[in-house]
């Protein structure tokens, strides 16, 4: 069975460091070694997501990072609505920048369309401005 990823906007973050800082501040609430992101919709392709999928984070219009999805759990909000908790590996892996237009909720991302991880040693490089990253992607450059 193949795997599929999930693509999600990282609302409120201006950088990967913002995501890391927020997750560090929440870590005491989550299972040891994991991060959790709660979303409204349960993936219909859950088996494919759990077969090696990651959550790819879009920050300021550019995919910049991913976290491996290690589980899906049902959570009930205080409003009585059932939601899906994406249980994520605590490690955030930076990816090569890949521009994405805004969208609501989350989307599936086929494995063949996912940007590659950054090479070791390049994790702290600044991301290109979204317009430049998009132009480079159009020419097949990343």
C-alpha positions in Angstrom: 0.0 0.0 0.0 1.3 3.5 -0.9 1.3 6.4 1.5 -0.1 9.9 1.3 0.8 13.0 3.2 -1.4 15.8 4.6 -0.8 19.5 3.8 -1.8 22.1 6.4 -1.4 25.8 6.8 0.6 26.7 9.9 -1.7 29.6 11.0 0.0 32.2 13.2 3.6 31.1 12.5 6.0 33.3 10.5 8.8 30.8 10.6 9.7 27.2 11.4 11.1 28.6 14.7 7.6 29.9 15.6 6.2 26.4 15.0 9.0 24.8 17.2 8.5 27.4 20.0 4.7 26.8 20.0 5.1 23.1 20.1 7.7 23.3 22.9 5.2 25.4 24.9 2.5 22.7 24.5 4.7 19.6 25.0 3.5 19.0 28.6 -0.1 18.4 27.3 0.9 15.8 24.7 2.1 12.1 24.8 5.8 11.8 25.4 7.8 12.1 22.2 4.9 13.4 20.2 3.2 16.6 19.1 -0.6 16.8 18.5 -2.5 18.8 16.0 -6.3 18.7 16.2 -8.4 19.2 13.0 -12.1 19.0 12.3 -12.1 16.3 9.6 -11.0 12.7 9.8 -8.9 11.6 6.8 -10.9 9.2 4.6 -7.5 7.8 3.5 -6.4 7.1 7.0 -4.7 3.8 6.2 -2.5 5.6 3.6 -1.7 8.4 5.9 -0.6 6.0 8.6 1.5 4.0 6.2 4.4 6.5 6.3 2.7 9.9 5.8 3.8 13.2 7.2 2.1 16.5 8.0 3.6 19.1 5.7 3.5 22.6 7.2 2.8 25.6 4.9 4.3 28.7 6.5 3.7 32.1 4.9 2.7 30.5 1.6 5.6 28.1 1.4 6.0 24.4 2.6 9.0 24.6 4.9 8.7 21.6 7.3 7.1 18.3 8.0 6.4 15.9 10.8 5.8 12.2 10.5 2.2 11.2 11.4 2.4 8.4 13.9 -1.3 8.1 14.8 -4.9 9.4 14.5 -7.1 9.7 17.5 -10.7 10.8 18.0 -11.1 13.8 20.4 -14.3 15.3 21.6 -14.3 19.1 22.0 -16.1 20.9 24.7 -18.7 21.8 22.1 -19.7 18.1 21.6 -18.1 17.9 18.1 -15.8 15.0 17.4 -12.5 15.9 15.8 -9.3 14.2 14.6 -6.1 14.5 16.5 -3.1 14.0 14.2 -0.4 12.5 16.5 3.0 13.6 15.2 6.5 12.6 15.8 8.1 15.4 17.9 10.9 15.9 15.4 10.3 18.7 12.9 12.1 18.1 9.6 12.8 21.1 7.4 12.0 20.7 3.7 13.1 22.4 0.6 10.8 25.4 0.1 7.8 24.8 -2.1 5.2 27.5 -2.6 1.5 26.8 -2.0 -1.5 29.0 -2.5 -3.8 29.6 0.6 -6.5 27.0 1.3 -8.8 26.1 4.1 -8.6 23.0 6.2 -6.1 20.5 5.0 -5.4 18.7 1.7 -3.8 15.4 0.7 -0.3 15.6 -0.7 0.8 12.7 -2.9 4.2 11.4 -2.0 5.6 12.2 -5.5 4.6 15.9 -5.0 6.1 16.3 -1.6 9.2 18.5 -1.4 12.4 16.7 -0.4 14.0 17.2 3.0 16.7 19.8 3.3 20.2 18.4 3.3 21.9 18.1 6.7 23.6 21.4 7.6 21.1 23.5 5.7 18.4 23.4 8.3 18.9 26.9 9.5 19.0 28.6 6.1 16.4 31.3 5.6 13.5 30.4 3.3 13.3 32.2 0.0 10.6 34.8 -0.4 7.4 33.1 -1.6 7.4 34.9 -4.9 11.0 33.8 -5.7 10.4 30.2 -4.5 7.3 30.0 -6.7 9.2 31.4 -9.8 12.0 28.9 -9.2 9.5 26.0 -8.8 8.0 26.9 -12.2 11.4 26.4 -13.8 11.9 23.1 -11.9 14.5 24.6 -9.5 14.3 24.3 -5.7 
